[in-house]
């Protein structure tokens, strides 16, 4: 009824002493995108590459 599925994550928000509400965590904006691209029927359409950090030491 509330679309709760196995594996979903929730935070617990305290409303009052002894009164709490579960708050569904939002999925990251690109969640599942890499898997979707890897499942593409066109061979070698997408190949993951090593990423280098853009942070300066």
Secondary structure, DSSP 8 states (H G I E B T S, - for coil): -----TT--EEEEEEETTEEEEEE----TTTTHHHHHHT-SSTTS------------
